[in-house]
């Protein structure tokens, strides 16, 4: 338990890799404005943990706040470092959703879209998300 103390003081975040039944992943294009992490890049929905909030609580809140999205099958996968972002450690979750991205009410970022794994390598993605996708999909899928 003592080894968890120092890490709990690091800024933490959470993202959700949301996949549909066609094997596509839901990503959003971040705003290109000063003061935000990874401006103008495609990323997974998510954000930072508020004080006292667990990564699971944060991702549920962020999905609702950013896109009005609620998923039933949220699974915690692993953590990845994000030294260039607003969180030092990002907890990665996975879920499924089969809706139309255009039906979601996006409150942050420019747009939402579905992407096939083989197209992800051509996108401008934050390094932490590239690592998370490699671990989630395996190298053979992209």
ZAPA-470460 format. One record per atom (N, C-alpha, C, O, CB): atom name; x, y, z. Coordinates in Angstrom, 1 decimal. Glycine has a CB too. Layout:
BEGIN
atome | u | v | w
CA | X | Y | Z
...
! end
This chain:
BEGIN
atome | u | v | w
N | 0.8 | -1.2 | 0.0
CA | 0.0 | 0.0 | 0.0
C | 0.9 | 1.3 | 0.0
O | 0.5 | 2.2 | -0.6
CB | -0.9 | 0.0 | 1.2
N | 2.0 | 1.2 | 0.7
CA | 2.9 | 2.4 | 0.7
C | 3.4 | 2.8 | -0.6
O | 3.7 | 4.0 | -0.8
CB | 4.0 | 2.1 | 1.7
N | 3.6 | 1.9 | -1.6
CA | 4.1 | 2.2 | -2.9
C | 3.1 | 3.0 | -3.7
O | 3.4 | 3.7 | -4.7
CB | 4.5 | 1.0 | -3.6
N | 1.8 | 3.0 | -3.3
CA | 0.8 | 3.7 | -4.1
C | 0.7 | 5.2 | -3.7
O | 0.3 | 6.0 | -4.5
CB | -0.6 | 3.1 | -3.9
N | 1.2 | 5.5 | -2.5
CA | 1.1 | 6.9 | -2.1
C | 1.8 | 7.9 | -3.0
O | 1.1 | 8.9 | -3.4
CB | 1.8 | 7.0 | -0.7
N | 3.1 | 7.8 | -3.4
CA | 3.7 | 8.8 | -4.2
C | 3.0 | 8.9 | -5.5
O | 2.8 | 10.0 | -6.0
CB | 5.1 | 8.4 | -4.4
N | 2.6 | 7.8 | -6.2
CA | 1.9 | 7.8 | -7.4
C | 0.6 | 8.5 | -7.4
O | 0.2 | 9.2 | -8.3
CB | 1.7 | 6.4 | -8.0
N | -0.2 | 8.4 | -6.2
CA | -1.5 | 9.0 | -6.1
C | -1.4 | 10.6 | -6.1
O | -2.4 | 11.2 | -6.3
CB | -2.1 | 8.6 | -4.8
N | -0.2 | 11.1 | -5.9
CA | 0.0 | 12.6 | -5.9
C | 0.2 | 13.1 | -7.3
O | 0.2 | 14.3 | -7.5
CB | 1.1 | 12.9 | -5.0
N | 0.6 | 12.2 | -8.2
CA | 0.8 | 12.6 | -9.6
C | -0.6 | 13.1 | -10.3
O | -1.6 | 12.5 | -10.0
CB | 1.4 | 11.5 | -10.4
N | -0.5 | 14.1 | -11.1
CA | -1.7 | 14.4 | -11.9
C | -2.2 | 13.2 | -12.7
O | -1.4 | 12.6 | -13.4
CB | -1.5 | 15.6 | -12.8
N | -3.4 | 12.8 | -12.6
CA | -4.0 | 11.6 | -13.2
C | -5.1 | 12.0 | -14.2
O | -5.8 | 12.9 | -14.0
CB | -4.5 | 10.6 | -12.1
N | -5.2 | 11.1 | -15.2
CA | -6.2 | 11.3 | -16.2
C | -6.8 | 9.9 | -16.5
O | -6.3 | 8.9 | -16.1
CB | -5.7 | 12.0 | -17.4
N | -7.8 | 10.0 | -17.4
CA | -8.5 | 8.7 | -17.9
C | -9.0 | 9.0 | -19.3
O | -9.5 | 10.0 | -19.6
CB | -9.6 | 8.3 | -16.9
N | -8.9 | 7.9 | -20.1
CA | -9.4 | 8.0 | -21.5
C | -10.2 | 6.7 | -21.7
O | -9.9 | 5.7 | -21.1
CB | -8.3 | 8.2 | -22.5
N | -11.1 | 6.7 | -22.7
CA | -11.9 | 5.5 | -23.0
C | -11.6 | 5.2 | -24.5
O | -11.9 | 6.0 | -25.4
CB | -13.4 | 5.7 | -22.7
N | -11.2 | 4.0 | -24.8
CA | -11.1 | 3.5 | -26.1
C | -12.4 | 2.8 | -26.4
O | -12.7 | 1.7 | -26.0
CB | -9.9 | 2.5 | -26.3
N | -13.3 | 3.5 | -27.2
CA | -14.6 | 3.1 | -27.5
C | -14.6 | 2.4 | -28.9
O | -14.3 | 3.1 | -29.8
CB | -15.6 | 4.2 | -27.3
N | -15.0 | 1.2 | -28.9
CA | -15.0 | 0.4 | -30.2
C | -16.4 | 0.0 | -30.5
O | -17.2 | -0.3 | -29.7
CB | -14.1 | -0.8 | -30.1
N | -16.8 | 0.1 | -31.8
CA | -18.1 | -0.4 | -32.3
C | -18.0 | -1.8 | -32.8
O | -16.9 | -2.4 | -32.9
CB | -18.7 | 0.6 | -33.4
N | -19.1 | -2.4 | -33.2
CA | -19.1 | -3.8 | -33.7
C | -18.4 | -4.0 | -35.0
O | -18.2 | -5.1 | -35.4
CB | -20.6 | -4.2 | -33.8
N | -18.1 | -2.9 | -35.7
CA | -17.3 | -3.0 | -37.0
C | -15.8 | -2.9 | -36.7
O | -15.0 | -2.9 | -37.6
CB | -17.8 | -1.8 | -37.9
N | -15.4 | -2.8 | -35.4
CA | -14.0 | -2.7 | -35.1
C | -13.4 | -1.4 | -35.2
O | -12.2 | -1.2 | -35.2
CB | -13.3 | -3.7 | -35.9
N | -14.2 | -0.3 | -35.3
CA | -13.8 | 1.0 | -35.4
C | -13.7 | 1.7 | -34.1
O | -14.4 | 1.2 | -33.1
CB | -14.7 | 1.9 | -36.3
N | -12.8 | 2.6 | -33.9
CA | -12.6 | 3.3 | -32.6
C | -13.1 | 4.8 | -32.7
O | -12.9 | 5.4 | -33.8
CB | -11.1 | 3.3 | -32.2
N | -13.8 | 5.2 | -31.7
CA | -14.3 | 6.6 | -31.6
C | -13.2 | 7.5 | -31.1
O | -12.7 | 7.3 | -30.0
CB | -15.6 | 6.6 | -30.7
N | -12.9 | 8.5 | -31.9
CA | -11.9 | 9.5 | -31.5
C | -12.4 | 10.9 | -31.7
O | -13.4 | 11.1 | -32.5
CB | -10.6 | 9.4 | -32.3
N | -11.9 | 11.9 | -31.0
CA | -12.3 | 13.2 | -31.2
C | -11.1 | 14.1 | -31.5
O | -10.0 | 13.9 | -31.1
CB | -13.0 | 13.8 | -29.9
N | -11.4 | 15.1 | -32.4
CA | -10.3 | 16.0 | -32.8
C | -10.3 | 17.2 | -31.7
O | -11.3 | 17.8 | -31.6
CB | -10.6 | 16.6 | -34.2
N | -9.2 | 17.3 | -31.1
CA | -9.1 | 18.3 | -30.0
C | -9.1 | 19.7 | -30.6
O | -8.6 | 20.0 | -31.7
CB | -7.9 | 18.0 | -29.1
N | -9.5 | 20.7 | -29.8
CA | -9.4 | 22.1 | -30.2
C | -8.0 | 22.4 | -30.3
O | -7.1 | 21.8 | -29.7
CB | -10.1 | 23.0 | -29.1
N | -7.7 | 23.4 | -31.2
CA | -6.3 | 23.9 | -31.4
C | -6.2 | 25.2 | -30.8
O | -6.1 | 26.3 | -31.5
CB | -6.0 | 23.9 | -33.0
N | -6.2 | 25.3 | -29.5
CA | -6.1 | 26.5 | -28.7
C | -5.0 | 26.4 | -27.7
O | -4.7 | 25.3 | -27.2
CB | -7.5 | 26.8 | -28.1
N | -4.4 | 27.6 | -27.3
CA | -3.4 | 27.5 | -26.3
C | -4.0 | 27.1 | -25.0
O | -5.1 | 27.3 | -24.6
CB | -2.8 | 28.9 | -26.2
N | -3.1 | 26.4 | -24.2
CA | -3.5 | 26.1 | -22.8
C | -4.1 | 24.7 | -22.6
O | -4.3 | 24.3 | -21.5
CB | -4.4 | 27.1 | -22.3
N | -4.3 | 24.0 | -23.7
CA | -4.8 | 22.6 | -23.5
C | -3.7 | 21.6 | -24.0
O | -2.9 | 21.9 | -24.8
CB | -6.1 | 22.4 | -24.4
N | -3.8 | 20.4 | -23.4
CA | -2.9 | 19.4 | -23.8
C | -3.2 | 18.8 | -25.2
O | -4.4 | 18.6 | -25.5
CB | -2.9 | 18.2 | -22.7
N | -2.2 | 18.6 | -25.9
CA | -2.3 | 18.0 | -27.3
C | -3.3 | 18.7 | -28.2
O | -4.2 | 18.1 | -28.7
CB | -2.7 | 16.6 | -27.1
N | -3.2 | 20.0 | -28.4
CA | -4.1 | 20.8 | -29.2
C | -4.0 | 20.3 | -30.7
O | -2.9 | 20.0 | -31.2
CB | -3.8 | 22.3 | -29.2
N | -5.2 | 20.3 | -31.3
CA | -5.2 | 19.9 | -32.8
C | -4.9 | 18.5 | -33.1
O | -4.7 | 18.2 | -34.2
CB | -4.3 | 20.8 | -33.5
N | -4.9 | 17.6 | -32.1
CA | -4.7 | 16.2 | -32.4
C | -5.9 | 15.4 | -32.1
O | -6.8 | 15.8 | -31.4
CB | -3.5 | 15.7 | -31.5
N | -6.0 | 14.2 | -32.8
CA | -7.0 | 13.2 | -32.5
C | -6.7 | 12.5 | -31.2
O | -5.6 | 12.1 | -31.0
CB | -7.2 | 12.2 | -33.7
N | -7.7 | 12.3 | -30.4
CA | -7.5 | 11.6 | -29.1
C | -8.7 | 10.9 | -28.7
O | -9.8 | 11.0 | -29.4
CB | -7.1 | 12.6 | -28.0
N | -8.6 | 10.1 | -27.7
CA | -9.8 | 9.4 | -27.1
C | -10.5 | 10.4 | -26.2
O | -9.9 | 11.3 | -25.6
CB | -9.3 | 8.1 | -26.4
N | -11.8 | 10.2 | -26.0
CA | -12.5 | 11.0 | -25.0
C | -11.9 | 10.7 | -23.6
O | -11.6 | 9.6 | -23.3
CB | -14.0 | 10.7 | -25.1
N | -11.9 | 11.7 | -22.8
CA | -11.4 | 11.6 | -21.5
C | -10.9 | 12.9 | -20.9
O | -11.1 | 14.0 | -21.5
CB | -10.3 | 10.5 | -21.4
N | -10.2 | 12.9 | -19.8
CA | -9.6 | 14.1 | -19.2
C | -9.1 | 13.8 | -17.8
O | -8.8 | 12.6 | -17.5
CB | -10.7 | 15.1 | -19.1
N | -8.8 | 14.8 | -17.1
CA | -8.1 | 14.8 | -15.9
C | -9.1 | 14.4 | -14.7
O | -10.3 | 14.7 | -14.8
CB | -7.5 | 16.0 | -15.5
N | -8.5 | 13.8 | -13.7
CA | -9.3 | 13.5 | -12.5
C | -9.4 | 14.7 | -11.6
O | -8.4 | 15.4 | -11.4
CB | -8.6 | 12.3 | -11.7
N | -10.5 | 15.0 | -11.2
CA | -10.7 | 16.1 | -10.2
C | -10.2 | 15.6 | -8.8
O | -10.1 | 14.4 | -8.6
CB | -12.3 | 16.5 | -10.1
N | -9.9 | 16.5 | -7.9
CA | -9.4 | 16.1 | -6.6
C | -10.3 | 15.1 | -5.9
O | -11.5 | 15.3 | -5.8
CB | -9.2 | 17.4 | -5.7
N | -9.7 | 14.0 | -5.4
CA | -10.5 | 13.0 | -4.8
C | -11.2 | 12.1 | -5.7
O | -11.9 | 11.2 | -5.2
CB | -11.4 | 13.6 | -3.8
N | -11.1 | 12.2 | -7.0
CA | -11.9 | 11.4 | -7.9
C | -11.0 | 10.3 | -8.4
O | -9.9 | 10.5 | -8.8
CB | -12.4 | 12.3 | -9.1
N | -11.6 | 9.1 | -8.5
CA | -10.9 | 8.0 | -9.1
C | -10.9 | 8.1 | -10.6
O | -11.7 | 8.8 | -11.2
CB | -11.5 | 6.6 | -8.6
N | -9.9 | 7.4 | -11.3
CA | -10.0 | 7.4 | -12.8
C | -11.3 | 6.9 | -13.3
O | -11.8 | 7.4 | -14.3
CB | -8.8 | 6.5 | -13.3
N | -11.9 | 5.9 | -12.7
CA | -13.2 | 5.4 | -13.2
C | -14.3 | 6.5 | -13.1
O | -15.1 | 6.7 | -14.0
CB | -13.6 | 4.1 | -12.4
N | -14.3 | 7.2 | -11.9
CA | -15.3 | 8.2 | -11.8
C | -15.0 | 9.4 | -12.8
O | -15.9 | 9.9 | -13.3
CB | -15.2 | 8.8 | -10.3
N | -13.7 | 9.6 | -13.0
CA | -13.4 | 10.7 | -14.0
C | -13.8 | 10.3 | -15.4
O | -14.4 | 11.2 | -16.1
CB | -11.9 | 10.9 | -14.0
N | -13.6 | 9.1 | -15.8
CA | -14.0 | 8.8 | -17.2
C | -15.5 | 8.8 | -17.4
O | -16.0 | 9.2 | -18.5
CB | -13.4 | 7.4 | -17.6
N | -16.2 | 8.3 | -16.4
CA | -17.7 | 8.4 | -16.5
C | -18.1 | 9.8 | -16.7
O | -19.0 | 10.1 | -17.5
CB | -18.3 | 7.7 | -15.3
N | -17.6 | 10.7 | -15.8
CA | -17.9 | 12.1 | -15.9
C | -17.5 | 12.7 | -17.2
O | -18.3 | 13.4 | -17.8
CB | -17.3 | 12.9 | -14.7
N | -16.3 | 12.5 | -17.6
CA | -15.8 | 13.1 | -18.9
C | -16.6 | 12.6 | -20.1
O | -16.9 | 13.4 | -21.0
CB | -14.3 | 12.7 | -19.0
N | -16.9 | 11.4 | -20.2
CA | -17.7 | 10.9 | -21.3
C | -19.1 | 11.6 | -21.4
O | -19.5 | 12.0 | -22.4
CB | -18.0 | 9.4 | -21.2
N | -19.7 | 11.8 | -20.2
CA | -20.9 | 12.5 | -20.1
C | -20.7 | 14.0 | -20.5
O | -21.5 | 14.6 | -21.3
CB | -21.6 | 12.4 | -18.8
N | -19.7 | 14.6 | -19.9
CA | -19.5 | 16.1 | -20.1
C | -19.1 | 16.4 | -21.5
O | -19.6 | 17.4 | -22.1
CB | -18.5 | 16.6 | -19.2
N | -18.2 | 15.6 | -22.1
CA | -17.7 | 15.9 | -23.4
C | -18.6 | 15.5 | -24.6
O | -18.6 | 16.1 | -25.6
CB | -16.4 | 15.2 | -23.6
N | -19.4 | 14.4 | -24.4
CA | -20.2 | 13.9 | -25.5
C | -21.6 | 13.4 | -25.2
O | -22.3 | 12.9 | -26.0
CB | -19.4 | 12.8 | -26.2
N | -22.0 | 13.6 | -23.9
CA | -23.3 | 13.1 | -23.5
C | -23.4 | 11.6 | -23.7
O | -24.5 | 11.0 | -24.0
CB | -24.4 | 13.8 | -24.3
N | -22.3 | 10.9 | -23.5
CA | -22.2 | 9.5 | -23.7
C | -22.1 | 8.7 | -22.4
O | -21.3 | 9.0 | -21.5
CB | -21.0 | 9.1 | -24.6
N | -22.9 | 7.6 | -22.3
CA | -22.9 | 6.7 | -21.2
C | -22.7 | 5.3 | -21.8
O | -23.4 | 4.9 | -22.7
CB | -24.2 | 6.8 | -20.3
N | -21.7 | 4.6 | -21.3
CA | -21.5 | 3.2 | -21.8
C | -21.7 | 2.2 | -20.6
O | -21.5 | 2.6 | -19.4
CB | -20.1 | 3.0 | -22.4
N | -22.2 | 1.0 | -20.9
CA | -22.5 | 0.1 | -19.9
C | -21.3 | -0.9 | -19.5
O | -21.3 | -1.4 | -18.4
CB | -23.7 | -0.8 | -20.3
N | -20.4 | -1.1 | -20.4
CA | -19.4 | -2.1 | -20.2
C | -18.0 | -1.6 | -20.1
O | -17.1 | -2.2 | -20.6
CB | -19.5 | -3.1 | -21.4
N | -17.8 | -0.5 | -19.4
CA | -16.5 | 0.1 | -19.2
C | -15.6 | -0.8 | -18.4
O | -15.9 | -1.3 | -17.3
CB | -16.7 | 1.4 | -18.4
N | -14.4 | -1.1 | -19.0
CA | -13.4 | -2.0 | -18.4
C | -12.1 | -1.3 | -18.3
O | -11.6 | -0.7 | -19.2
CB | -13.3 | -3.3 | -19.2
N | -11.5 | -1.3 | -17.1
CA | -10.2 | -0.7 | -16.9
C | -9.1 | -1.6 | -17.5
O | -9.1 | -2.8 | -17.2
CB | -9.9 | -0.4 | -15.4
N | -8.2 | -1.1 | -18.3
CA | -7.2 | -1.9 | -19.0
C | -5.9 | -1.8 | -18.4
O | -5.3 | -2.8 | -17.9
CB | -7.2 | -1.6 | -20.4
N | -5.3 | -0.6 | -18.4
CA | -3.9 | -0.4 | -18.0
C | -3.6 | 1.1 | -17.8
O | -4.5 | 1.9 | -18.1
CB | -2.9 | -1.0 | -19.0
N | -2.4 | 1.5 | -17.4
CA | -2.0 | 2.9 | -17.3
C | -0.9 | 3.1 | -18.3
O | -0.1 | 2.2 | -18.6
CB | -1.6 | 3.2 | -15.9
N | -0.9 | 4.3 | -18.8
CA | 0.2 | 4.8 | -19.7
C | 0.8 | 6.1 | -19.2
O | 0.0 | 6.9 | -18.6
CB | -0.2 | 4.8 | -21.2
N | 2.0 | 6.4 | -19.3
CA | 2.6 | 7.7 | -18.9
C | 2.2 | 8.7 | -20.0
O | 2.1 | 8.4 | -21.2
CB | 4.1 | 7.6 | -18.8
N | 2.0 | 10.0 | -19.6
CA | 1.7 | 11.1 | -20.5
C | 2.5 | 12.3 | -20.1
O | 2.0 | 13.3 | -19.6
CB | 0.2 | 11.4 | -20.5
N | 3.9 | 12.2 | -20.2
CA | 4.7 | 13.3 | -19.6
C | 4.5 | 14.7 | -20.4
O | 4.8 | 15.7 | -19.8
CB | 6.1 | 12.9 | -19.7
N | 4.0 | 14.7 | -21.6
CA | 3.8 | 15.9 | -22.3
C | 2.4 | 16.5 | -22.2
O | 2.1 | 17.6 | -22.7
CB | 4.1 | 15.8 | -23.7
N | 1.5 | 15.8 | -21.5
CA | 0.1 | 16.2 | -21.3
C | -0.2 | 16.9 | -20.0
O | 0.7 | 17.3 | -19.3
CB | -0.8 | 15.1 | -21.6
N | -1.4 | 16.9 | -19.7
CA | -1.8 | 17.6 | -18.4
C | -1.9 | 16.6 | -17.3
O | -2.0 | 17.0 | -16.1
CB | -3.2 | 18.2 | -18.6
N | -1.7 | 15.3 | -17.6
CA | -1.7 | 14.2 | -16.5
C | -0.4 | 13.5 | -16.7
O | 0.0 | 13.1 | -17.8
CB | -2.9 | 13.3 | -16.6
N | 0.2 | 13.1 | -15.6
CA | 1.5 | 12.3 | -15.7
C | 1.1 | 10.8 | -16.0
O | 1.9 | 10.1 | -16.6
CB | 2.2 | 12.4 | -14.4
N | 0.0 | 10.4 | -15.5
CA | -0.4 | 9.0 | -15.7
C | -1.9 | 9.0 | -16.2
O | -2.7 | 9.7 | -15.6
CB | -0.3 | 8.2 | -14.3
N | -2.1 | 8.2 | -17.2
CA | -3.5 | 8.1 | -17.8
C | -3.9 | 6.7 | -17.6
O | -3.3 | 5.7 | -18.1
CB | -3.5 | 8.6 | -19.3
N | -5.1 | 6.5 | -17.0
CA | -5.7 | 5.2 | -17.0
C | -6.6 | 5.0 | -18.2
O | -7.4 | 5.8 | -18.6
CB | -6.6 | 5.0 | -15.7
N | -6.3 | 3.9 | -18.9
CA | -7.0 | 3.6 | -20.2
C | -8.1 | 2.6 | -19.9
O | -7.9 | 1.5 | -19.3
CB | -6.0 | 3.0 | -21.2
N | -9.3 | 2.9 | -20.3
CA | -10.5 | 2.1 | -20.2
C | -11.0 | 1.7 | -21.6
O | -10.6 | 2.3 | -22.6
CB | -11.7 | 2.8 | -19.5
N | -11.7 | 0.6 | -21.7
CA | -12.3 | 0.2 | -23.0
C | -13.8 | 0.0 | -22.8
O | -14.3 | -0.3 | -21.7
CB | -11.7 | -1.1 | -23.5
N | -14.6 | 0.3 | -23.9
CA | -16.0 | 0.1 | -23.9
C | -16.5 | -0.1 | -25.3
O | -15.7 | 0.2 | -26.2
CB | -16.8 | 1.3 | -23.2
N | -17.7 | -0.5 | -25.5
CA | -18.3 | -0.6 | -26.8
C | -19.5 | 0.3 | -26.9
O | -20.2 | 0.5 | -25.9
CB | -18.7 | -2.1 | -27.1
N | -19.7 | 0.8 | -28.1
CA | -20.9 | 1.7 | -28.4
C | -21.1 | 1.6 | -29.9
O | -20.1 | 1.7 | -30.6
CB | -20.7 | 3.1 | -27.8
N | -22.3 | 1.5 | -30.3
CA | -22.6 | 1.3 | -31.7
C | -23.4 | 2.4 | -32.3
O | -24.2 | 2.2 | -33.3
CB | -23.3 | 0.0 | -31.9
N | -23.4 | 3.6 | -31.7
CA | -24.2 | 4.7 | -32.2
C | -23.4 | 5.5 | -33.3
O | -22.3 | 5.2 | -33.7
CB | -24.5 | 5.7 | -31.1
N | -24.1 | 6.5 | -33.8
CA | -23.6 | 7.4 | -34.8
C | -22.9 | 8.6 | -34.1
O | -23.5 | 9.3 | -33.3
CB | -24.8 | 8.0 | -35.8
N | -21.6 | 8.8 | -34.4
CA | -20.8 | 9.8 | -33.7
C | -21.5 | 11.2 | -33.9
O | -21.3 | 12.1 | -33.1
CB | -19.4 | 9.8 | -34.3
N | -22.2 | 11.4 | -35.1
CA | -22.8 | 12.7 | -35.3
C | -24.0 | 13.0 | -34.4
O | -24.4 | 14.1 | -34.3
CB | -23.2 | 12.8 | -36.8
N | -24.5 | 11.9 | -33.8
CA | -25.6 | 12.1 | -32.9
C | -25.2 | 12.6 | -31.5
O | -26.0 | 13.0 | -30.7
CB | -26.4 | 10.8 | -32.8
N | -23.9 | 12.5 | -31.2
CA | -23.4 | 12.9 | -29.9
C | -23.3 | 14.4 | -29.8
O | -23.0 | 15.0 | -30.8
CB | -22.1 | 12.2 | -29.5
N | -23.5 | 15.0 | -28.6
CA | -23.4 | 16.4 | -28.4
C | -22.0 | 16.7 | -27.9
O | -21.7 | 16.5 | -26.7
CB | -24.5 | 17.0 | -27.5
N | -21.1 | 17.1 | -28.8
CA | -19.7 | 17.3 | -28.5
C | -19.6 | 18.7 | -27.8
O | -20.0 | 19.7 | -28.4
CB | -18.8 | 17.2 | -29.7
N | -19.1 | 18.8 | -26.6
CA | -18.9 | 20.1 | -25.9
C | -17.5 | 20.5 | -25.8
O | -17.2 | 21.7 | -25.5
CB | -19.5 | 20.0 | -24.5
N | -16.5 | 19.6 | -26.2
CA | -15.1 | 20.0 | -26.2
C | -14.6 | 19.4 | -27.5
O | -14.9 | 18.3 | -27.9
CB | -14.3 | 19.5 | -25.0
N | -13.7 | 20.1 | -28.2
CA | -13.1 | 19.6 | -29.4
C | -13.8 | 20.1 | -30.6
O | -14.8 | 20.8 | -30.5
CB | -13.0 | 18.1 | -29.3
N | -13.4 | 19.6 | -31.8
CA | -13.9 | 20.0 | -33.0
C | -14.9 | 19.0 | -33.6
O | -16.0 | 19.4 | -34.1
CB | -12.8 | 20.2 | -34.0
N | -14.6 | 17.7 | -33.5
CA | -15.5 | 16.7 | -34.0
C | -15.2 | 15.3 | -33.5
O | -14.1 | 15.1 | -33.0
CB | -15.6 | 16.7 | -35.5
N | -16.1 | 14.4 | -33.6
CA | -16.0 | 13.0 | -33.3
C | -16.1 | 12.2 | -34.6
O | -16.8 | 12.6 | -35.5
CB | -17.1 | 12.6 | -32.3
N | -15.3 | 11.1 | -34.7
CA | -15.4 | 10.3 | -35.8
C | -15.0 | 8.9 | -35.5
O | -14.2 | 8.7 | -34.5
CB | -14.6 | 10.8 | -37.0
N | -15.4 | 7.9 | -36.3
CA | -15.0 | 6.5 | -36.2
C | -13.8 | 6.2 | -37.1
O | -13.8 | 6.7 | -38.2
CB | -16.1 | 5.5 | -36.5
N | -12.8 | 5.5 | -36.6
CA | -11.6 | 5.1 | -37.4
C | -11.3 | 3.6 | -37.4
O | -11.4 | 3.0 | -36.3
CB | -10.4 | 5.9 | -37.0
N | -11.1 | 3.1 | -38.5
CA | -10.6 | 1.7 | -38.6
C | -9.1 | 1.6 | -38.1
O | -8.4 | 2.6 | -38.3
CB | -10.6 | 1.1 | -40.1
N | -8.8 | 0.6 | -37.4
CA | -7.4 | 0.5 | -36.8
C | -6.3 | 0.7 | -37.9
O | -5.3 | 1.3 | -37.5
CB | -7.2 | -0.9 | -36.2
N | -6.5 | 0.3 | -39.1
CA | -5.4 | 0.4 | -40.1
C | -5.2 | 1.9 | -40.5
O | -4.2 | 2.2 | -41.2
CB | -5.8 | -0.4 | -41.3
N | -6.2 | 2.8 | -40.2
CA | -6.0 | 4.2 | -40.5
C | -5.4 | 5.0 | -39.3
O | -5.1 | 6.2 | -39.5
CB | -7.3 | 4.8 | -40.9
N | -5.3 | 4.5 | -38.2
CA | -4.8 | 5.2 | -37.0
C | -3.4 | 5.7 | -37.1
O | -3.1 | 6.8 | -36.6
CB | -5.0 | 4.3 | -35.8
N | -2.6 | 5.0 | -37.8
CA | -1.1 | 5.4 | -37.9
C | -1.0 | 6.6 | -38.7
O | 0.1 | 7.3 | -38.5
CB | -0.3 | 4.2 | -38.5
N | -1.9 | 7.0 | -39.5
CA | -1.8 | 8.2 | -40.3
C | -2.3 | 9.5 | -39.6
O | -2.2 | 10.6 | -40.1
CB | -2.5 | 8.1 | -41.6
N | -3.0 | 9.3 | -38.4
CA | -3.5 | 10.4 | -37.7
C | -2.5 | 11.0 | -36.8
O | -1.5 | 10.4 | -36.3
CB | -4.7 | 9.9 | -36.8
N | -2.7 | 12.3 | -36.5
CA | -1.9 | 13.1 | -35.6
C | -2.4 | 12.8 | -34.2
O | -3.3 | 13.4 | -33.7
CB | -1.9 | 14.6 | -35.9
N | -1.8 | 11.8 | -33.5
CA | -2.2 | 11.4 | -32.2
C | -1.2 | 11.7 | -31.1
O | 0.0 | 11.8 | -31.4
CB | -2.4 | 9.8 | -32.2
N | -1.6 | 12.0 | -29.9
CA | -0.7 | 12.2 | -28.8
C | 0.1 | 10.9 | -28.6
O | -0.4 | 9.8 | -28.8
CB | -1.4 | 12.6 | -27.5
N | 1.4 | 11.0 | -28.2
CA | 2.2 | 9.8 | -27.9
C | 1.6 | 8.8 | -26.9
O | 1.7 | 7.6 | -27.1
CB | 3.6 | 10.2 | -27.4
N | 1.0 | 9.3 | -25.8
CA | 0.4 | 8.4 | -24.9
C | -0.7 | 7.6 | -25.5
O | -0.9 | 6.4 | -25.1
CB | -0.2 | 9.2 | -23.7
N | -1.5 | 8.2 | -26.4
CA | -2.5 | 7.4 | -27.1
C | -2.0 | 6.4 | -28.1
O | -2.5 | 5.3 | -28.2
CB | -3.5 | 8.4 | -27.8
N | -0.9 | 6.8 | -28.8
CA | -0.3 | 5.8 | -29.7
C | 0.2 | 4.5 | -28.9
O | -0.1 | 3.4 | -29.3
CB | 1.0 | 6.4 | -30.4
N | 0.8 | 4.8 | -27.7
CA | 1.2 | 3.7 | -26.8
C | -0.1 | 2.9 | -26.4
O | 0.0 | 1.6 | -26.4
CB | 2.0 | 4.2 | -25.6
N | -1.1 | 3.5 | -26.0
CA | -2.3 | 2.9 | -25.5
C | -2.9 | 2.0 | -26.6
O | -3.4 | 0.9 | -26.4
CB | -3.3 | 3.9 | -25.0
N | -3.0 | 2.6 | -27.8
CA | -3.6 | 1.9 | -29.0
C | -2.7 | 0.7 | -29.3
O | -3.2 | -0.4 | -29.7
CB | -3.7 | 2.8 | -30.2
N | -1.4 | 0.8 | -29.3
CA | -0.5 | -0.3 | -29.6
C | -0.8 | -1.5 | -28.6
O | -0.9 | -2.6 | -29.0
CB | 1.0 | 0.1 | -29.5
N | -0.9 | -1.1 | -27.3
CA | -1.2 | -2.1 | -26.3
C | -2.6 | -2.8 | -26.5
O | -2.8 | -4.0 | -26.3
CB | -1.0 | -1.6 | -24.9
N | -3.5 | -1.9 | -26.8
CA | -4.9 | -2.4 | -26.9
C | -5.1 | -3.2 | -28.2
O | -5.7 | -4.3 | -28.1
CB | -5.9 | -1.2 | -26.9
N | -4.6 | -2.7 | -29.3
CA | -4.9 | -3.4 | -30.6
C | -3.8 | -4.5 | -30.9
O | -4.1 | -5.4 | -31.7
CB | -4.9 | -2.4 | -31.7
N | -2.6 | -4.3 | -30.4
CA | -1.5 | -5.2 | -30.8
C | -1.0 | -4.6 | -32.1
O | -1.7 | -4.0 | -32.9
CB | -2.0 | -6.7 | -30.9
N | 0.3 | -4.8 | -32.4
CA | 0.9 | -4.3 | -33.6
C | 0.3 | -4.8 | -34.9
O | 0.4 | -4.2 | -35.9
CB | 2.4 | -4.6 | -33.5
N | -0.3 | -6.0 | -34.8
CA | -0.8 | -6.6 | -36.1
C | -2.1 | -5.9 | -36.6
O | -2.4 | -6.1 | -37.8
CB | -1.1 | -8.1 | -35.8
N | -2.8 | -5.1 | -35.8
CA | -4.0 | -4.5 | -36.2
C | -3.8 | -3.1 | -36.7
O | -4.7 | -2.5 | -37.2
CB | -5.0 | -4.5 | -35.1
N | -2.5 | -2.6 | -36.6
CA | -2.2 | -1.2 | -37.2
C | -0.8 | -1.1 | -37.3
O | -0.3 | 0.0 | -37.8
CB | -2.8 | -0.1 | -36.3
! end
